[in-house]
Amino acid sequence: MLSLLASFFFLAAQTIDGDMSRQDQKETGLYKLTDKQKLALQKWIDNNYAKKDLPLAAKTTKSAPVLEDNYNNGSLIRLSDSSTWEIDPADTPITQGWITPVEIIVSPSNDPHYPYTLTNSLTQSKVRAKKATNTPRPSNK
């Protein structure tokens, strides 16, 4: 149990140490703190401040586009990436209930007529879709 606790303190200390250069540690006095004090400081920082965005190179995930418009009773939707999707008529009862803003995950499907699956990230509901080539003028929103 003692070694597990020691490992925990070591990892916590590594977290705050890893975020600072040696110069920053020296200037802030972090290098003088015990592992237990570093853990307490890291916990306080985590509870009281939001971490700044990582540098662009460190970002690994790209956010999904967001539903911007839902036209013609769910038969046509437009996403924030400017893509427009025609929904399989059998799936429009699902998309009729999709409201903005919500992230929509686009992935390939095995359906040759509707080669994409759109997943509502909030409800996890999925529909078959294809990219709209001739975007009809929507009759309603």
CORUR-V505551 format. One record per pair of residues at least 24 apart in sequence whose ideal C-beta (glycine too) atoms are under 10 Angstrom apart, sorted by sequence separation. I is the first residue (numbers start at 1). J is the second residue. If there is no record, write none. Layout:
i=(I/I)
j=(J/J)
This chain:
i=(11/12/13/14/15/71/72/74/79/80/90/94/98/9/10/13/16/17/70/79/81/88/89/95/98/104/106/9/12/13/16/19/70/88/91/94/97/8/9/12/15/16/70/77/79/87/91/98/9/10/11/12/13/14/67/70/86/97/6/9/10/12/13/16/70/85/94/98/9/12/15/16/70/95/5/8/12/15/67/69/85/87/94/19/67/68/94/95/67/68/83/85/94/66/67/91/93/94/95/66/67/83/91/92/66/67/68/91/66/67/90/91/64/65/66/90/91/64/65/79/88/89/63/64/65/87/88/64/65/77/87/88/64/85/86/87/88/85/86/87/85/86/84/85/86/87/83/85/86/84/85/86/83/84/86/83/84/86/77/84/85/86/67/84/77/84/65/67/74/76/64/67/78/64/66/67/77/76/64/75/78/63/76/76/78/71/75/76/75/76/71/72/75/71/72/73/71/72/73/71/72/73/70/71/72/69/71/72/70/71/70/69)
j=(35/36/37/38/39/95/96/98/103/104/114/118/122/34/35/38/41/42/95/104/106/113/114/120/123/129/131/35/38/39/42/45/96/114/117/120/123/35/36/39/42/43/97/104/106/114/118/125/37/38/39/40/41/42/95/98/114/125/35/38/39/41/42/45/99/114/123/127/39/42/45/46/100/125/36/39/43/46/98/100/116/118/125/51/99/100/126/127/100/101/116/118/127/100/101/125/127/128/129/101/102/118/126/127/102/103/104/127/103/104/127/128/102/103/104/128/129/103/104/118/127/128/103/104/105/127/128/105/106/118/128/129/106/127/128/129/130/128/129/130/129/130/129/130/131/132/129/131/132/131/132/133/131/132/134/132/133/135/127/134/135/136/118/135/129/136/118/120/127/129/118/121/132/119/121/122/132/132/121/132/135/121/135/136/138/132/136/138/138/139/135/136/139/136/137/138/137/138/139/138/139/140/138/139/140/138/140/141/140/141/141/141)
